[in-house]
Each structure stands twice: as structure tokens, then as C-alpha cells.
């Protein structure tokens, strides 16, 4: 399957997706937000998995633009609660 270069998704469709950074650490997308003083920079609220494979309680925000070298796996049906 090829994805066209002009394809798009709503950010809501990415909630719950599995992310993996360059070092192999895994995270789940929890939500998206912007700071009102600079709404051009989208932040992604992510939750990290601990060493036992459980999601940690807290989340942190990272800029969407900083995730360009991360991999993403869309996960339908994943509960984001």
C-alpha cells in the first residue's frame, strides 16, 4: 500500500497511536494541544511505557515537529483513558 503525499488525517485519529523514538522507547499519544501565545507549534501529550510494559501515570508534552525521526503505529480500539 502506498500513501499519497497529499493524504491527511485528523489529529484525533492519531490519539492512542504507538510511538517509538530513535532509542526504542515506546509511548502512546494521549492528546494534542497548543500554547495560546504561539498556536503555530502543536504539542503532543505522550505517555511512556515503564520497564514492565505498563503506561506511566503522567504525560509530557513534546513538539510534533520533533517527532520526525520517530515511528508511529496507528492503533484502532486502543483506550486512551
N, C-alpha and C positions, 0 to 999 in steps of 0.2 A: 504494500500500500504506500502510495506517495501522498504527502500532504502539500497542497498548493501553497505557494509563497504568500498569497493574499488571503489565506484562511484565518479565521478568528474564532475565539471563544470568549464567553463572558468570564470575568474573574470568579464569579460564583461557581462555575463549572470546575475550577481548579481547587476549591476548598476540599480538604481531605486527601489531596494528592500526596503521594510519597516522593520526597526529595532526597537526593543523595549528593553530598558535597564531594570535592576532589579527594578527600581523605577517607571516604567510605562511610562517614557518619550519616545516619538517617533521621529524617524529620518529617512531620506532617504539616501541611498548610492548614492553619486554623482560620485565618481571616486576612483581609486586606484593609488598609486604611491610609489616609494622607494626613500630614500635618497642615493645619489651615494656613500657616504662614508661607508654605510652599507646596501647593497642591499638585505641582507637576511631578513630584517624586513619590511614587507609590511604594508603600512599605508592606511587607508580607509578615504576618504574625505566624511564627512557626513554633512547633513543639518538638523537642528532641527525644529520641529513644534512649533509655538508660542501658547499662550493660546487660540487664536481664531481659531486654526486649519490650519493656513497658514504657509507655509515653510518660514523660515527666509532667508534673502538675502545671508548672508555669510555662509561659511562652515568651518569646523575644521577637523584636521587630528587626528585619533586615530589608535593605532596599531591593526592590525587584530587579533593578539593573545589575546588582552584584551577584545574581544567581546564574549568569550566562554560562558558566562552566559546570553547573550542577546538572544532574539528570533528574527527570521527572517521570513519574508513572501515575497516570490517571487511575483513580480507584472509585468506581461507582459503588454505591451502597455502603461506603465507609461512614461510620457515625463520627461526627466531629465534636460530640459532647464529652 
